[in-house]
Amino acid sequence: MDRKSYFKFIAFNMCIFLIAFLLAFYLTPSVYHRTTLQSIKDLDDTFLKNTLNAVDRDRLRNFLRSYASKPHMAGTQKDKVNAEKLYKFWKELGYEAKIIPYRVLLSFPSGNREETNLVRFKKRNNSWWTSRALEKQLDGISNQSDHIVRPFNAFSGSGNVTGTLVYVNYGREMDFLYLRNKFKVDFRGKIAVAKYGKIFRGDKAKTAERWNASGLILFTAPKDYAPKFAGKVYPDGILMPSDGVQRGSLKLEGDLLTPGWSATDESFNYRLNIDEAQLVKIPVLPISYGDAEILLQGFEKEAVQKYNLTSDWEHGLEFENIDASAYYRYEKSNDYTKQVTLIVNVTKEIRTTYNVHAILEGSIETDRYVIVGNHRDAWIYGAIDPSSGTAALLEISAILAKAKKDGWSPKRTIIFCSWAAEEQGLIGSTEWVEQFSNIISARAVAYLNTDIAVLGTSTLRGGTSSGLISNVLLEAAKRVENPNKTAIGYGLKTVYDSWKKYMPDRDNAKRPYISPLGSGSDYQPFINYLGITSVDIFYMYDPVRSIFLIFIYPTF
C-alpha cells in the first residue's frame, strides 16, 4: 500500500473511531438523574458494528478533495461557496440545518506581491536580496498561485522599517530580559528575529513591541521543525521544507470588535473602533528557515566569539559564513550585522463569514446537547488542517442520518457545527458560543473537536478537559480495531493498544496519555467561557517525529 493509500486508510479508521466515541458517549449517565433513563438500554453491539461498517472510503476521499482542492480562506467567495455547499448537503440528508452569517474583523495582506510583505537587504555587490513571495510548488498539481495568500501574520501592524537585526530566541519576556542584562542590548530601532514555538505568536509580537523593537520577523527553526535526525523534509518526508512558512493570526479572542457579544445582524449593532482592539502596531512577518539562513548570515568568515549561549538558543540554521543571528556574542559586533528593511502591508476589514450547523434530535434527553465541531477555513488548501476533520464530520453526519432514517435516534441531541474563520482567531466558534451562551451553558453535555482528523498514521492522540470524558475516550479506543495490520501482529489489536504503546501515561504506563486542552482550537470558548467538557482527537505519527510537524505539510 503506497503512502497516500495508507493515509486515506487511516482517515477511514479515524472516522470509525470518531463514530465509536460519539456512540460510546451515550453509555455515560447524565449528570441529571431522571427516571426515564432507567428504561434505556445500553448501546447495542450489533448496531455499533453495523454503524462502523457503514464508513465509506470513497465518500471520505471525495469529501476531502471537494473541500481541499482550492484555497478557501475565511471571508473570501470560496468560503461562502463552501458554507452553502455544506448547508445543502445537510438539508438533503434531512437535518434541521442553518447558516449563520457574522460580520467580523478579518485581516489580509495587501499591495503588490513583489513590493510588500517582504524583508530585504542590499548585498556587498549592491544587488538586493528579497525574501520569497510564495513557497515552491512541490506536488506538481497545485497551480493557483493567484489565489494563494502570501505568507503573513493576521492583525500585524503595517509599516516600512529599516534597522539592524537582533535575534531574540523564542521572543519571550525572559529572552529579552536575558539580552538586556547579559549583553546590554538596546532594542530601540532594531528588528527582532524570533523562532516560532514555546509561546503564542501574538505574545511574541506584544513582547517585541513592549521592548520597543521596530518590527518582528518570525521563522520556523530547523531545530524544532526539521532536525536531520527526525527524517526527510517534504515531499520526501514529513518535515517542513526550507521554503515553508507558517502563517497565523496574532489574536485568539473571536471577533475583536464585538467582545462578549456575537457579531450577527440580529445583535445590537455596536462595534468597537479598531484602535480600541489593542492590536500590535509594529510590522510582523513570517519567513521560511531557508530565508532566515540568508538573512542571519554574517558577511565575514571569521569572528572572535566572546560568549556562549545555552542550547535553548540554538536554531539549526546552516551558514557558510558566521552565524550573525547572535551578533552580540562577537567582538566588533557591528562588523557582522546588516541593515535590513521590513515592509508589511496588512489590512483589517469587516467581512462576512459563515457558521453552518445541523441538528439531530435526541429521543430521550432532547434538551441535552453533544456538539461536534470542525472549522472549515484554511490559510491555503488545508488538506490536513482542517479538511481531514471536515471530511470526517461530513461522513459521520451522513452515517447517522441514514441510521435515523432506519429508525435509530440518539438519546441526546447531536449538533454538528462547521466553524468559520478559526485561523484568524477562533472567530466562528467564539461568536456561536457568545450568541447561544445561555442555551449552551445550560444544555451542552460535551463538545467534540475534529480540527484535524489525520496528521499521521501511527497512533491516536487525545486531549480532554475532564476525567469523565477521558474515560469515554479510552473505552471508545478499546472498541476500534487497530488499522495497522503489522501492529496487530505484535499484539496491538486495538487503537487503545497502539495508543498505550506509543504514548503511555506519564504516571501510569498501563494506560495511554491524555493531554490537557489549552487554547489552540475551537474547544477554547467552550472550555474557557462556559466550562463545557471538551475533547480533541486525531491520528498522528509516532511522538518522536510528530513534535516537529507543521500541519500544512504534507498536503494532497
N, C-alpha and C positions, 0 to 999 in steps of 0.2 A: 504494500500500500504506500503510495507516494505521500509527501508531506501535506499537500493540500487536501488529499482524500482523507488522511488520518485526522487532520484538523477539523474537517467537516464531520467526521465520525464522532469526535469528541464533542462538537457542538450539539449533535444529535443526543448524545448521552447526557450532556449538561441540561438540555431541555427536559429529558426524562427525570433528572434529579430535581429540577425546579418543580415539576408537577408532583413528584413524590413528597417534597417538602410541603407544598401547598395543601395537599390532601392530608398529610400526616398532622398538620396543624389542627385539623378538625377533630383529632382524637383528644386534644387537650381540653380540659374543662374550662368553662367561662369563669371569670373572676366573680360573676354574679351567679348565685346558686338559684336555679329555677326548677320547679317541679317538673316542667315539661322535658327537661334534659334527662330525667330518669328513664324515659322510654326510648331514648335514642340509641340505636345500635351503632357499634363501632364500625369503622370503615371496613368494608368487605374486601378481603384479599383478592378475590376474583375480579371485582370492579377495579381495584388498583392495578392489577396486572393488565387488564384489557385497556385501561386508560393509558398506561405507559407504552403499551404496544401500538397505540394509535399515533405516536410521534412519527412524522413523515419527513425523511431526509431531504427529498426533492423539494418539498414545500419550504422547509427551512432554508435551503440553498437559494430558492427564488426570493424569499423574503429578504435575505441578506443582500443579494445582488440588486434588488429593487431599491433598497434604501442606501446602499453604499456605492452605487455606480457613478454618482455625480456629487460634487461638493454641495453641502446643504447647511450653510452657516445660519445661525439664528437671525431673523429679521430680513432674510432675503426671499425672493419669489419662490425658490425651491423649498424653503422652509414652509411656506403656505401650501404649496402643492402637496408636500408630504403629509401635512396635517389633514388636508381634505381627503387624501387617498386613504389614510388610516381611519378617518371617520366613516367613510363609505364602506370600508372593509368590515368594521364592527357593526354597522347598521345592517349590512347584508347577512351577517351571522345571527341577527335577531336581538342584538344588545340594545339596551337603552343607552345611546351614545350622545355625546355633546362636545362641541368645540367651544372653548372659551378664549376670546382674544384679550390680550393685555397690551396696553400702551406703555412701554418701558424704555428706559435709557439703555441704549446699546452703544458699542464702540467699534469703530472700523478704521483701518489705515486709509490715508488719503494722499493725493498727489501722484506725480509721475513715478513709476516704479524704479526708474533709473536715477532719480534725483533725490529721493527722500526715503525715510525709514531704512537708513543705512549708516555705516560707520566707515570712515576713510582716513587715509593719511598720505602725505607726499613722501615718496621713497627718495633715497640718496641720489638717484638719477633724474629726479624731478618729475617722474611719472607718478600717477595716483593709483594707489591700491584701494579697492572698494569691496565691501562685504557682498556676499551673494544675495541676489534678489529672491531666488527660489531654490528649493532643493533640486537635485538631479532627478530626472525620470528614471526609475530603476526597474519598473515592472514591464516595460515595453507595451503597456496597454493605455495608461493614462495619457491623455492628450488634451487637457482642458486648462492650460496654464492661465488663460484669461480669467477663469472662474476660481482659481486657487488663491486664497488670501495670502499675501506675503507675510513673512514672519513679523509678528508684532505682539505687544502686550496690551490687552484691552484696558482702557481707562488710564493709560500712561498720560503724562503731560506731553505737550508738543514743544519743540524748540530746536534751535541750531546752536550747539555749544562746541567750543574748542578748548582743549586742555590736555594736560598730561594724564596718563592712566595711573591708577593706584589699585592694586589687587587686594581685595578685602575678604578673601576666603569665601565663606558662605554668606557674607553680608549680615551677620548677626551683630547685635549690640556688643557682645563680648569680643568680636573680631575688630570692630572699630576701636574699642577701648584698648585692646592689645596694641594696635598700631600706634595709637596716640601715646600710650605710656612707655612702650619699649623703643619706638623709633621716632617719636615726636612728629608724626605725620600730621600735616595740616591739610584737611580735605577740601578747604575752600578753593573753588575754581577747578578742582580735579574731577575727572570722570572715573567713577568707581567701577571695577570689574569684579563680578561675583559668580561663584558656581551655583547652579541650581542645587537644591537639597537642604535637608535639616529643618528649614522653616518655610512657611508660605512665601511665595514670590512677592506678594503685596507687602509683607512685613519687611522684606529686603529693601523695597523701594522707599518705604516710610523711614527706615533707618538711615539709608543713604541721604535722604533729603534732610533729616534731622541733624546729620553731621555736616550739612552744608556742601555736599558734593553737587556739582553742576549737572550730572547725569549718571545713569547706571546702565551698564551692559551686563547681560546675563548669558551664561553658556552652560551646556551640559558637559561636565568634565568627564573625560575617558576613564578616569579612576573610578568614578561612580556609575557610569552608564555603558562603558565599553572596555573594561580591562581585558588584556590579552588572554589571561588565564581562563576567562569565562566563555571563550568561544569566538566565533567569527561575527563580523558585522553583516547586517542585511545588505544584499539579498542572499548571501551565502550562509548567514546565520541569523540569530535573533536579536543581536545587539545593534545599537544606534550607529549608523554610518557617519562619517566625518562631516557630511554636509547637512545632517538632520538638525532641525531646530525645534525646540519645544515652545509652542505658542501657549498663551494662557492669560487669564484675567488677573488683575491686581486687586479685585474686590470679590467678596463672597456673601454679600448680605441681601441678595434679591435685588429688586428694583431700587436704585439708590435715591430716587426722588419721591417714593411713597413708602417710607419705612414704617412698618407696623400696620399698614392697610394695603389692600390689593389695588393694583393699577388697572381696574376694569372701568368701562364706561358707566357701569351702574354705581360705582363708588363715588362718593363726593369728590369732585374734580379738583382737589388741591394737590399741588406738587411743590416740592422744594425747588429753589433755584439751584442750578448746577454748582455754583460756588458754595452752597451750603452742604454739598455731598461729601466734603472732606476728601477729595481726590488728591493724589500726589501731583505736584506741579512740575517736577523735573522730568525730562525725557528718559524713557526706559526702553531698551531694545534687546530682544533675544537674538543671539547669533549661534552658529554651529561651532563645534570644537575645532573643526578644520580652519575656520576663520580666526578663532581665538589663538591658534598656534602662530598664525602670521602676525596678528595684532600684538601679541605679547612677547614676540621675539625681539631681543636686543640687536643693535646694529653691530656690536663688536663681538669677536670670537673669544676674547679673554677678559676676565674681570677678577678683581680681588674681593672675595666674599668675606664679609665681616661677621655675619650672624647666620645661624641655622634656624629654621622654623620646624615646628613639630610636624609629624606625619599627617595630621589633620589638615594641614595647609597644602598638601600635595594635590595635583590635579591630573597628572598623567599625560599632559601635553608633551609633544616631542619637538625639540628645537635643533636647528643646525648651529645657530649661534647661542649666545647666553639666554637663559630664562629671565626675561625682564619683567615677568609678572610680579616679582617681589623685588623690584629695583632697590628698595630701601635696605636690602641686605648688603649692598656693594659699596665699596669706596668709589668716590666720584660718581655717585648715582645718576647725576644729570646726563652723563655720557650714554646711559643705557635707556633713556626714555625718549618718547617721541610725542610730538603734538598731534593729537587725533581730533577729528571733527565728527560729532554725533548729530545726525539730523533725523528728527522724528516728527511726523505729522499724523496725529490720531484724532478723529472726530468723536464727539459724543452727541448722539441724536436720538430723539424719541421715535421708535418704530413699533409696529405691531408684530407680536409673535403669539403662538397659539398652543395652549394645552388641549389635549383630547382625552376624554375618559369614557369608559364603558362600564355598565353596572350589570352584574349577575346576581339577582336577588336570592337571598338565603331562604330556606324553608322553615327554620325554627327560630333562630335569633336574627330576624330580618334587620333589626336595628343595630347589629354589631358588625363592624366592617373589618375585613382583611384587605389591605391596599397593596397592590403590586405595581411598581413603577419603574420606568426606564426613560431616560432623556433621549430626545430624537435628534437634536442638533449636533453638529461636529464642526471642528475648525476646517477640515477639508472633507475627505471621504468618510472617515470614521468607521472602517470595516470592523474594527475590534471595539473601539470606544466611540459611539455606543451601539453600533448596528448589530453586533453579535447579540447584545441584550435585547435590542428591538425585535430581531428575528425570533428569539426565544419567547418574548412576550406575546407576539402575534400567534406563534404556534400553540402556546398554552391556551390562549383565548379561543382559538379555533377548536381545539380538542374539547374544552369544557363546554363550548356552545353546542357541539354535537352530542355530548353527554346529556346536556339539558334537554335537547330535543328527544332523546331516548328515554326520558323520564327521571333522570337524576337531578338533584338540586343540592347545592352546598348547604350546610347547616347555618352558616353565617354568610352575609352578603360579601361578594368579592367585587372590588373596584379596580379595574385596570386603568393605569394612567400613563400617558405619553407626555413627558415634560418638555417644555420649551426652554431654550436659552440657558441650559445648565452650564455650558462652557464659559459664559460671560458672567457667572456668579450665582449659580443655583437659583436662577430667576423664576422659572416656571413653577417649580415645586414650592418655593417660598411664597409666591403670590397665591397659589392654590391653598396653602396652609393658612395664610392670612385671611383669605376670602371665606373659608369654611371652618375657621378655627373653633367656633362654638360647637359645631356638629362633630368635627373630628375628635376633639378632646374628650367629648362625652361618649362617643360610639366606637372609635377605632380600637381594635384589639392589637393589631400589629401592622408594620409596614415592611414589605419585602422589596429590596432594591436590586435591580438587574442592570446596573450601569454597563458592566462588561460581563458577558456570559462566559466567553472563552478568551483567555490570554495565553494559554499554553496547553500542553497535553499530558501532564504528569499527575497532577493531584488537585483535589478541591482545596479551596481556601475560603474560610468563612469568618465573618466578623459580626458580632451582635452587641446589643446594648443591655441585655439582661440574661440571667441564668435560665429563666423559664424557656425562652425561645432557643437558647443554646441546646437544651435537652431535645427539643423538637428537631433541631438541625441534625444532631447526632443520630437520632432514631431514623430520620429520613435517609441519611447516608448509609445506614445498615441495610436498607431495603433495596438499594440500587446496585446492580451488578457492575463490577469494575469493567470499564470499556477496554482496558489494556489486557489483551489475552495473554501476553507474556507474563505480566504481573500475576495473573490468576495462577499460572503455572508455578509461581513461587509462594502460593498460599494467600495472596492478597485478593480475595474473592469479591469483595465489595468496595464501593467508593470509600466507605469508612476505613477499611483495612489499609488502603494505599494512603489515605489522608493521615492516619496514625503513623504509618511508616515514614512518610516524608516530613511531616510536621507534628511531632509529638508535643504534648503539652509540657511546658517547662517545669511544672510542679508535679505532674502525674503522667508519666510516659505511657501509661496504659490507655490513654485517650488522646484524640487529636487536639491541637492547639486552636483555640478560637480567639481571634484578636478583638480588642475593644474598638468600637467605632468612634471616629472623631468628627471631622467636618469636611471630608473630601468629596462628598457626593450628595445626592438628593435626599438621603436619610437625615441630613443635618437639621433642616427645620422641624422634622417630625420629632427628633430626639431633643434638640436644644430649646425649641419653642414650646412644644406641647408635652414632652416626656413620653412619647409613644414608643413602645417596644419595637425595635427595628433590627433587620438583618441584611447583610450584604454578602453575596457569594459569587464565586467564579472559579473556573478551572484555570490552572496556571502551570508553568514549567516548574522543575524542581526548585526549591527555595534558594539554593546557592546561586543559580543563574537568574532567577526571576527578579532578584533585588536590583538588577541592572537594567530592567526593561523600561522603555518608554512606550506607551500604549499605541501610538500611531505606527509602530513598526513591529512585525510586518503587517502590511495590508494587502488585500487582494480583491 
